[in-house]
């Protein structure tokens, strides 16, 4: 995928997600874009959807630079960007993930982040099933 040689894998079963398609597309675009921007060369991204009893989980997992504990606490804050020394070549305003969190909340859902520095990050969007 592009100059970085990133491999994209996915498991996307036919699941109905209720919500504003345009806003949800913004969520998916931002999470995929970040997974690409903050990934390592020849890294990978896995996207999956899983239907639970009362929710749908959409997971974006990458092999990128990861986040430390302090960064994980602030990652959804407006205008916050990870340590510039680790991401100085990555452009952005620091608004993408705060917008993602707001859209997910608007849809009655939650977003979770799991990450280990230098190993990658997992974002899980949990949306309620109508």
MMTF fields as JSON, N, C-alpha, C and O atoms, coordinates in Angstrom:
{
  "mmtfVersion": "1.0.0",
  "mmtfProducer": "UNKNOWN",
  "numBonds": 519,
  "numAtoms": 520,
  "numGroups": 130,
  "numChains": 1,
  "numModels": 1,
  "chainsPerModel": [1],
  "groupsPerChain": [130],
  "chainIdList": ["A"],
  "bondAtomList": [4, 2, 8, 6, 12, 10, 16, 14, 20, 18, 24, 22, 28, 26, 32, 30, 36, 34, 40, 38, 44, 42, 48, 46, 52, 50, 56, 54, 60, 58, 64, 62, 68, 66, 72, 70, 76, 74, 80, 78, 84, 82, 88, 86, 92, 90, 96, 94, 100, 98, 104, 102, 108, 106, 112, 110, 116, 114, 120, 118, 124, 122, 128, 126, 132, 130, 136, 134, 140, 138, 144, 142, 148, 146, 152, 150, 156, 154, 160, 158, 164, 162, 168, 166, 172, 170, 176, 174, 180, 178, 184, 182, 188, 186, 192, 190, 196, 194, 200, 198, 204, 202, 208, 206, 212, 210, 216, 214, 220, 218, 224, 222, 228, 226, 232, 230, 236, 234, 240, 238, 244, 242, 248, 246, 252, 250, 256, 254, 260, 258, 264, 262, 268, 266, 272, 270, 276, 274, 280, 278, 284, 282, 288, 286, 292, 290, 296, 294, 300, 298, 304, 302, 308, 306, 312, 310, 316, 314, 320, 318, 324, 322, 328, 326, 332, 330, 336, 334, 340, 338, 344, 342, 348, 346, 352, 350, 356, 354, 360, 358, 364, 362, 368, 366, 372, 370, 376, 374, 380, 378, 384, 382, 388, 386, 392, 390, 396, 394, 400, 398, 404, 402, 408, 406, 412, 410, 416, 414, 420, 418, 424, 422, 428, 426, 432, 430, 436, 434, 440, 438, 444, 442, 448, 446, 452, 450, 456, 454, 460, 458, 464, 462, 468, 466, 472, 470, 476, 474, 480, 478, 484, 482, 488, 486, 492, 490, 496, 494, 500, 498, 504, 502, 508, 506, 512, 510, 516, 514],
  "bondOrderList": [1, 1, 1, 1, 1, 1, 1, 1, 1, 1, 1, 1, 1, 1, 1, 1, 1, 1, 1, 1, 1, 1, 1, 1, 1, 1, 1, 1, 1, 1, 1, 1, 1, 1, 1, 1, 1, 1, 1, 1, 1, 1, 1, 1, 1, 1, 1, 1, 1, 1, 1, 1, 1, 1, 1, 1, 1, 1, 1, 1, 1, 1, 1, 1, 1, 1, 1, 1, 1, 1, 1, 1, 1, 1, 1, 1, 1, 1, 1, 1, 1, 1, 1, 1, 1, 1, 1, 1, 1, 1, 1, 1, 1, 1, 1, 1, 1, 1, 1, 1, 1, 1, 1, 1, 1, 1, 1, 1, 1, 1, 1, 1, 1, 1, 1, 1, 1, 1, 1, 1, 1, 1, 1, 1, 1, 1, 1, 1, 1],
  "groupList": [{"groupName": "UNK", "atomNameList": ["N", "CA", "C", "O"], "elementList": ["N", "C", "C", "O"], "formalChargeList": [0, 0, 0, 0], "bondAtomList": [1, 0, 2, 1, 3, 2], "bondOrderList": [1, 1, 2], "singleLetterCode": "X", "chemCompType": "L-PEPTIDE LINKING"}],
  "groupTypeList": [0, 0, 0, 0, 0, 0, 0, 0, 0, 0, 0, 0, 0, 0, 0, 0, 0, 0, 0, 0, 0, 0, 0, 0, 0, 0, 0, 0, 0, 0, 0, 0, 0, 0, 0, 0, 0, 0, 0, 0, 0, 0, 0, 0, 0, 0, 0, 0, 0, 0, 0, 0, 0, 0, 0, 0, 0, 0, 0, 0, 0, 0, 0, 0, 0, 0, 0, 0, 0, 0, 0, 0, 0, 0, 0, 0, 0, 0, 0, 0, 0, 0, 0, 0, 0, 0, 0, 0, 0, 0, 0, 0, 0, 0, 0, 0, 0, 0, 0, 0, 0, 0, 0, 0, 0, 0, 0, 0, 0, 0, 0, 0, 0, 0, 0, 0, 0, 0, 0, 0, 0, 0, 0, 0, 0, 0, 0, 0, 0, 0],
  "groupIdList": [1, 2, 3, 4, 5, 6, 7, 8, 9, 10, 11, 12, 13, 14, 15, 16, 17, 18, 19, 20, 21, 22, 23, 24, 25, 26, 27, 28, 29, 30, 31, 32, 33, 34, 35, 36, 37, 38, 39, 40, 41, 42, 43, 44, 45, 46, 47, 48, 49, 50, 51, 52, 53, 54, 55, 56, 57, 58, 59, 60, 61, 62, 63, 64, 65, 66, 67, 68, 69, 70, 71, 72, 73, 74, 75, 76, 77, 78, 79, 80, 81, 82, 83, 84, 85, 86, 87, 88, 89, 90, 91, 92, 93, 94, 95, 96, 97, 98, 99, 100, 101, 102, 103, 104, 105, 106, 107, 108, 109, 110, 111, 112, 113, 114, 115, 116, 117, 118, 119, 120, 121, 122, 123, 124, 125, 126, 127, 128, 129, 130],
  "secStructList": [7, 4, 4, 4, 6, 7, 3, 3, 3, 3, 3, 7, 7, 7, 7, 7, 7, 7, 1, 7, 2, 2, 2, 2, 2, 2, 2, 2, 2, 2, 2, 2, 2, 2, 2, 2, 2, 6, 7, 7, 6, 6, 7, 3, 3, 3, 3, 3, 3, 3, 3, 7, 1, 1, 3, 3, 3, 3, 3, 3, 3, 3, 7, 1, 1, 7, 7, 7, 2, 2, 2, 2, 2, 2, 6, 6, 1, 6, 6, 7, 7, 7, 7, 2, 2, 2, 2, 6, 6, 7, 7, 7, 7, 1, 7, 2, 2, 2, 2, 2, 2, 2, 2, 2, 2, 2, 6, 6, 7, 3, 3, 3, 3, 3, 3, 3, 6, 6, 6, 3, 3, 3, 3, 3, 3, 3, 3, 3, 7, 7],
  "xCoordList": [0.847, 0.0, 0.89, 1.385, 1.103, 1.875, 3.362, 3.879, 4.056, 5.503, 5.982, 7.107, 5.181, 5.604, 5.547, 6.118, 4.884, 4.779, 3.907, 4.179, 2.878, 2.003, 1.008, 0.387, 0.875, -0.092, -1.406, -1.408, -2.511, -3.831, -4.596, -4.765, -5.054, -5.891, -7.217, -7.298, -8.251, -9.542, -10.458, -10.356, -11.36, -12.429, -13.688, -13.938, -14.472, -15.614, -16.903, -17.396, -17.445, -18.709, -19.837, -19.712, -20.914, -22.064, -22.79, -23.56, -22.539, -23.132, -23.781, -23.196, -24.98, -25.673, -25.342, -25.556, -24.816, -24.516, -25.446, -25.47, -26.207, -27.149, -26.454, -25.808, -26.595, -26.003, -25.905, -26.351, -25.319, -25.129, -23.943, -22.806, -24.197, -23.122, -21.946, -20.792, -22.226, -21.165, -20.281, -19.055, -20.9, -20.123, -19.332, -18.165, -19.962, -19.249, -18.107, -17.064, -18.289, -17.189, -16.015, -14.859, -16.301, -15.249, -14.469, -13.243, -15.165, -14.51, -13.57, -12.393, -14.107, -13.307, -12.106, -10.996, -12.34, -11.262, -10.147, -8.969, -10.514, -9.505, -8.716, -7.498, -9.385, -8.673, -7.732, -6.611, -8.178, -7.312, -6.161, -5.018, -6.46, -5.431, -4.334, -3.147, -4.731, -3.742, -2.941, -1.734, -3.609, -2.912, -1.844, -0.793, -2.099, -1.115, -0.016, 1.169, -0.411, 0.559, 1.557, 2.746, 1.076, 1.928, 2.465, 2.986, 2.345, 2.848, 4.315, 4.84, 4.952, 6.344, 6.379, 5.388, 7.494, 7.661, 7.498, 7.982, 6.806, 6.517, 5.691, 5.737, 4.944, 4.065, 2.765, 2.625, 1.817, 0.518, -0.613, -0.422, -1.787, -3.022, -4.065, -4.228, -4.766, -5.862, -7.138, -7.171, -8.184, -9.484, -10.468, -10.536, -11.226, -12.208, -13.487, -13.49, -14.559, -15.869, -16.376, -16.31, -16.876, -17.423, -18.753, -18.849, -19.758, -21.07, -21.204, -21.068, -21.472, -21.727, -23.232, -23.996, -23.642, -25.068, -25.766, -26.828, -25.173, -25.824, -24.973, -25.279, -23.903, -23.032, -22.261, -22.19, -21.691, -20.801, -19.441, -19.344, -18.386, -17.028, -16.295, -16.218, -15.759, -14.96, -13.54, -13.309, -12.599, -11.234, -10.25, -10.295, -9.36, -8.258, -6.977, -6.72, -6.175, -4.941, -3.764, -3.776, -2.733, -1.568, -0.278, -0.268, 0.793, 2.113, 3.001, 4.207, 2.397, 3.089, 3.92, 4.36, 4.135, 5.034, 4.455, 5.194, 3.157, 2.535, 2.504, 2.977, 1.94, 1.771, 2.262, 2.141, 2.817, 3.137, 1.916, 0.918, 1.986, 0.833, 0.31, -0.899, 1.211, 0.818, 0.084, -0.914, 0.585, -0.053, -1.435, -2.366, -1.585, -2.896, -3.94, -5.107, -3.534, -4.475, -4.974, -6.078, -4.184, -4.524, -4.906, -5.25, -4.858, -4.976, -6.278, -6.309, -7.345, -8.621, -8.836, -9.893, -7.838, -7.927, -7.761, -6.965, -8.533, -8.418, -7.024, -6.46, -6.477, -5.178, -3.988, -2.855, -4.223, -3.104, -2.458, -3.151, -1.14, -0.391, 0.661, 1.188, 0.963, 1.977, 3.322, 3.512, 4.241, 5.585, 6.125, 6.253, 6.438, 6.865, 8.189, 8.452, 9.016, 10.279, 10.011, 10.761, 8.935, 8.629, 7.79, 7.76, 7.113, 6.191, 6.403, 5.459, 7.61, 7.831, 7.537, 7.285, 7.559, 7.264, 5.783, 5.374, 4.976, 3.536, 2.812, 2.914, 2.079, 1.324, -0.033, -0.569, -0.58, -1.908, -2.126, -1.193, -3.388, -3.758, -3.982, -4.059, -4.087, -4.396, -5.887, -6.301, -6.698, -8.154, -8.818, -9.931, -8.162, -8.788, -9.397, -10.564, -8.632, -9.152, -10.177, -11.049, -10.079, -11.121, -12.44, -13.508, -12.376, -13.576, -14.133, -15.342, -13.26, -13.682, -14.424, -15.515, -13.84, -14.464, -15.824, -16.766, -15.933, -17.208, -18.278, -19.428, -17.909, -18.869, -19.313, -20.5, -18.379, -18.719, -19.664, -20.652, -19.367, -20.236, -21.627, -22.634, -21.681, -22.949, -23.81, -25.039, -23.161, -23.87, -24.127, -24.545, -23.881, -24.125, -23.078, -23.315, -21.913, -20.868, -19.694, -19.722, -18.656, -17.413, -16.246, -16.37, -15.106, -13.879, -12.824, -12.675, -12.1, -11.065, -9.747, -9.722, -8.642, -7.324, -6.432, -6.392, -5.721, -4.748, -3.462, -3.474, -2.356, -1.137, 0.092, 0.089, 1.14, 2.454, 3.438, 3.467, 4.239, 5.205, 6.11, 6.617, 6.303, 7.125, 6.547, 7.198, 5.333, 4.73, 3.423, 3.027, 2.748, 1.515, 0.362, 0.487, -0.756, -1.947, -3.184, -3.271, -4.134, -5.435, -6.506, -6.568, -7.342, -8.524, -9.74, -9.883, -10.61, -11.853, -13.024, -13.173, -13.849, -15.06, -16.208, -16.455, -16.891, -18.034, -19.293, -19.477, -20.171, -21.431, -22.598, -22.559, -23.641, -24.787, -25.576, -25.643, -26.161, -27.026, -28.446, -28.897, -29.146, -30.512, -31.469, -32.663],
  "yCoordList": [-1.18, 0.0, 1.24, 1.627, 1.848, 3.07, 2.869, 1.763, 3.959, 3.966, 3.153, 2.653, 3.005, 2.317, 0.8, 0.105, 0.271, -1.174, -1.814, -2.937, -1.131, -1.623, -2.633, -2.403, -3.739, -4.777, -4.511, -4.218, -4.616, -4.404, -5.717, -6.331, -6.136, -7.323, -6.932, -5.96, -7.683, -7.328, -8.534, -9.491, -8.449, -9.421, -8.592, -8.093, -8.455, -7.545, -8.286, -8.19, -9.021, -9.716, -8.707, -7.537, -9.162, -8.309, -8.002, -8.822, -6.821, -6.382, -5.034, -4.163, -4.861, -3.581, -2.678, -3.035, -1.501, -0.49, 0.682, 1.24, 1.051, 2.152, 3.456, 3.552, 4.453, 5.75, 6.581, 6.176, 7.734, 8.644, 8.147, 8.172, 7.695, 7.128, 8.079, 7.652, 9.35, 10.315, 10.471, 10.492, 10.579, 10.719, 9.452, 9.521, 8.303, 7.047, 6.843, 6.302, 7.268, 7.198, 8.065, 7.713, 9.19, 10.041, 9.286, 9.386, 8.531, 7.725, 6.714, 6.634, 5.927, 4.884, 5.487, 4.961, 6.593, 7.244, 7.706, 7.463, 8.367, 8.884, 7.762, 7.873, 6.682, 5.579, 4.88, 4.525, 4.682, 4.06, 4.991, 4.552, 6.256, 7.231, 7.269, 7.29, 7.279, 7.279, 5.98, 5.996, 4.86, 3.571, 3.558, 2.941, 4.223, 4.315, 5.307, 4.991, 6.511, 7.569, 7.173, 7.472, 6.497, 6.19, 4.763, 4.279, 4.091, 2.731, 2.753, 3.771, 1.618, 1.454, 0.983, 0.455, 1.166, 0.622, -0.882, -1.541, -1.419, -2.852, -3.366, -4.552, -2.476, -2.858, -3.436, -3.737, -3.584, -4.117, -3.434, -2.849, -3.536, -3.023, -4.118, -4.684, -4.411, -5.378, -4.653, -3.987, -4.788, -4.2, -5.352, -6.233, -5.333, -6.404, -5.855, -4.82, -6.567, -6.243, -7.499, -8.603, -7.303, -8.414, -7.98, -6.923, -8.804, -8.495, -9.205, -10.425, -8.423, -8.96, -8.925, -8.535, -9.334, -9.394, -8.044, -7.962, -6.992, -5.682, -4.604, -3.416, -5.018, -4.032, -4.634, -5.849, -3.726, -4.092, -3.49, -2.32, -4.308, -3.85, -3.742, -4.712, -2.564, -2.346, -2.05, -1.082, -2.899, -2.832, -2.48, -3.043, -1.539, -1.15, -1.434, -0.799, -2.372, -2.756, -2.528, -2.981, -1.816, -1.544, -1.952, -2.213, -2.001, -2.347, -1.111, -1.187, 0.013, 1.293, 1.636, 0.758, 2.947, 3.439, 3.284, 3.354, 3.076, 2.885, 4.154, 5.21, 4.025, 5.151, 4.761, 3.605, 5.727, 5.461, 5.784, 6.29, 5.498, 5.661, 7.1, 7.32, 8.069, 9.483, 9.874, 10.594, 9.396, 9.707, 9.069, 9.69, 7.837, 7.166, 7.951, 7.984, 8.587, 9.362, 10.601, 11.071, 11.137, 12.412, 12.28, 13.28, 11.098, 10.9, 11.452, 11.794, 11.542, 12.05, 13.535, 14.082, 14.194, 15.628, 16.421, 16.066, 17.503, 18.364, 18.96, 19.39, 18.985, 19.563, 18.816, 19.282, 17.667, 16.912, 16.071, 15.418, 16.092, 15.253, 14.498, 15.005, 13.296, 12.512, 13.201, 14.099, 12.778, 13.332, 13.645, 12.756, 14.907, 15.328, 14.7, 14.58, 14.302, 13.663, 12.321, 11.915, 11.631, 10.327, 10.469, 9.551, 11.588, 11.706, 12.997, 13.529, 13.497, 14.823, 14.884, 15.971, 13.773, 13.811, 13.649, 13.693, 13.461, 13.246, 14.572, 15.234, 14.945, 16.191, 15.957, 14.849, 17.003, 16.924, 18.036, 18.735, 18.189, 19.259, 18.781, 19.598, 17.482, 16.965, 16.957, 16.864, 17.052, 17.063, 15.737, 15.463, 14.922, 13.719, 12.806, 12.431, 12.436, 11.496, 12.126, 11.429, 13.438, 14.084, 14.111, 13.973, 14.285, 14.232, 12.814, 12.622, 11.822, 10.415, 10.128, 9.56, 10.516, 10.257, 10.934, 10.351, 12.162, 12.885, 12.195, 12.087, 11.732, 11.045, 9.73, 9.404, 8.982, 7.708, 7.951, 7.235, 8.956, 9.291, 9.713, 9.332, 10.494, 10.933, 9.74, 9.808, 8.653, 7.431, 6.491, 5.351, 6.959, 6.156, 5.095, 4.145, 5.257, 4.254, 4.715, 5.772, 3.888, 4.164, 3.81, 2.984, 4.453, 4.083, 3.767, 4.477, 2.692, 2.234, 2.19, 1.912, 2.471, 2.394, 1.512, 1.642, 0.612, -0.271, -0.11, -0.204, 0.133, 0.4, 0.104, 0.239, -0.301, -0.477, 0.273, 0.097, 1.105, 1.907, 1.008, -0.004, 1.384, 0.684, -0.656, -1.369, -1.014, -2.282, -2.117, -3.009, -0.989, -0.771, -0.333, -0.207, -0.105, 0.424, -0.288, -0.667, -0.46, -1.029, -0.037, 0.352, 0.365, 1.17, 0.274, -0.4, 0.274, -0.499, 0.468, 1.123, 0.546, 1.351, 0.399, -0.585, 0.718, -0.088, 0.714, 1.762, 0.218, 0.905, 0.015, -1.196, 0.604, -0.198, -0.717, -0.065, -1.887, -2.465, -2.013, -2.09, -1.542, -1.05, -2.18, -1.949],
  "zCoordList": [0.0, 0.0, 0.0, 1.059, -1.106, -1.196, -0.969, -1.129, -0.591, -0.433, 0.761, 0.738, 1.789, 2.999, 2.881, 3.722, 1.878, 1.734, 2.797, 3.22, 3.231, 4.298, 3.731, 2.693, 4.425, 4.049, 4.792, 5.987, 4.07, 4.655, 4.626, 3.573, 5.795, 5.901, 6.517, 7.268, 6.203, 6.767, 6.856, 6.088, 7.83, 8.014, 8.23, 9.328, 7.172, 7.197, 6.852, 5.728, 7.813, 7.549, 7.336, 7.698, 6.759, 6.475, 7.783, 8.282, 8.329, 9.589, 9.348, 8.704, 9.86, 9.705, 10.886, 12.044, 10.565, 11.576, 11.323, 10.226, 12.331, 12.2, 12.574, 13.617, 11.714, 12.002, 10.743, 9.67, 10.896, 9.776, 8.942, 9.414, 7.702, 6.881, 6.676, 6.709, 6.466, 6.229, 7.47, 7.363, 8.634, 9.87, 10.174, 10.56, 10.001, 10.267, 9.276, 9.642, 8.029, 7.063, 7.513, 7.275, 8.159, 8.709, 9.78, 9.838, 10.627, 11.66, 11.014, 11.368, 10.046, 9.413, 8.678, 8.753, 7.968, 7.222, 8.165, 7.899, 9.26, 10.19, 10.846, 10.993, 11.244, 11.886, 10.905, 11.269, 9.67, 8.67, 8.3, 8.175, 8.129, 7.796, 8.867, 8.539, 10.144, 11.222, 11.245, 11.49, 10.989, 10.971, 9.883, 10.054, 8.783, 7.7, 8.073, 7.974, 8.502, 8.796, 9.879, 9.768, 10.931, 12.07, 12.041, 13.046, 10.906, 10.785, 10.377, 9.928, 10.542, 10.135, 8.685, 8.181, 8.024, 6.675, 6.73, 7.649, 5.729, 5.636, 6.814, 7.142, 7.44, 8.543, 8.021, 6.836, 8.933, 8.525, 9.288, 10.354, 8.694, 9.297, 9.144, 8.064, 10.227, 10.192, 10.615, 11.65, 9.806, 10.134, 10.27, 9.412, 11.354, 11.54, 12.147, 12.813, 11.903, 12.473, 13.17, 12.63, 14.37, 15.136, 15.756, 16.38, 15.573, 16.139, 17.479, 17.571, 18.51, 19.85, 20.074, 19.191, 21.258, 21.57, 21.412, 20.796, 21.965, 21.932, 21.269, 21.372, 20.589, 19.956, 18.786, 18.602, 18.011, 16.919, 17.257, 17.627, 17.126, 17.375, 16.048, 15.294, 15.764, 14.565, 15.054, 15.778, 14.646, 15.168, 14.062, 12.968, 14.367, 13.498, 14.267, 15.29, 13.794, 14.479, 13.547, 12.403, 14.042, 13.215, 13.92, 15.123, 13.16, 13.68, 13.732, 13.497, 14.037, 13.978, 15.185, 15.928, 15.378, 16.423, 17.818, 18.8, 17.924, 19.223, 20.059, 19.641, 21.239, 22.148, 23.53, 23.936, 24.254, 25.65, 26.504, 25.991, 27.79, 28.683, 28.685, 28.629, 28.747, 28.778, 27.492, 27.533, 26.361, 25.075, 24.986, 24.471, 25.48, 25.439, 26.217, 25.827, 27.317, 28.125, 27.397, 27.672, 26.475, 25.827, 24.368, 23.737, 23.817, 22.372, 21.772, 20.59, 22.566, 22.055, 22.358, 22.042, 22.972, 23.252, 21.957, 21.088, 21.852, 20.673, 20.586, 21.592, 19.39, 19.043, 19.645, 19.532, 20.282, 20.833, 19.735, 18.954, 19.681, 18.736, 19.526, 20.516, 19.089, 19.789, 19.684, 18.863, 20.512, 20.587, 19.197, 18.354, 18.969, 17.638, 17.212, 16.015, 18.153, 17.783, 17.099, 16.212, 17.514, 16.921, 15.661, 14.84, 15.488, 14.354, 13.573, 12.988, 13.558, 12.966, 11.475, 10.955, 10.777, 9.347, 9.055, 7.895, 10.087, 9.913, 10.074, 11.107, 9.034, 9.086, 9.724, 9.684, 10.309, 10.886, 11.885, 12.282, 12.287, 13.204, 14.625, 15.542, 14.827, 16.147, 16.423, 17.579, 15.386, 15.556, 15.186, 15.635, 14.383, 13.847, 14.888, 14.769, 15.911, 16.898, 17.841, 18.359, 18.066, 18.873, 18.102, 18.699, 16.799, 15.951, 15.947, 16.074, 15.802, 15.841, 17.139, 17.118, 18.267, 19.572, 19.682, 20.219, 19.176, 19.232, 18.389, 18.814, 17.209, 16.327, 16.952, 16.937, 17.494, 18.137, 19.307, 19.468, 20.122, 21.262, 20.778, 21.375, 19.704, 19.121, 18.715, 18.76, 18.323, 17.924, 19.102, 18.904, 20.317, 21.51, 21.766, 22.512, 21.145, 21.27, 22.1, 22.731, 22.083, 22.802, 21.893, 20.988, 22.153, 21.448, 22.494, 23.488, 22.248, 23.165, 22.401, 21.202, 23.112, 22.497, 23.371, 24.595, 22.693, 23.333, 22.54, 21.313, 23.229, 22.49, 23.33, 24.554, 22.633, 23.23, 22.354, 21.136, 22.985, 22.246, 21.408, 21.893, 20.156, 19.166, 18.705, 17.942, 19.155, 18.739, 17.98, 17.23, 18.166, 17.432, 18.307, 19.525, 17.657, 18.324, 17.815, 16.647, 18.714, 18.372, 18.806, 19.972, 17.865, 18.172, 17.989, 16.969, 18.986, 18.9, 19.055, 20.087, 18.014, 18.046, 18.389, 17.693, 19.466, 19.913, 19.718, 20.338, 18.846, 18.535, 18.931, 18.71, 19.518, 19.915, 18.705, 17.663, 18.868, 17.841, 18.147, 19.29, 17.126, 17.327, 17.565, 17.754]
}
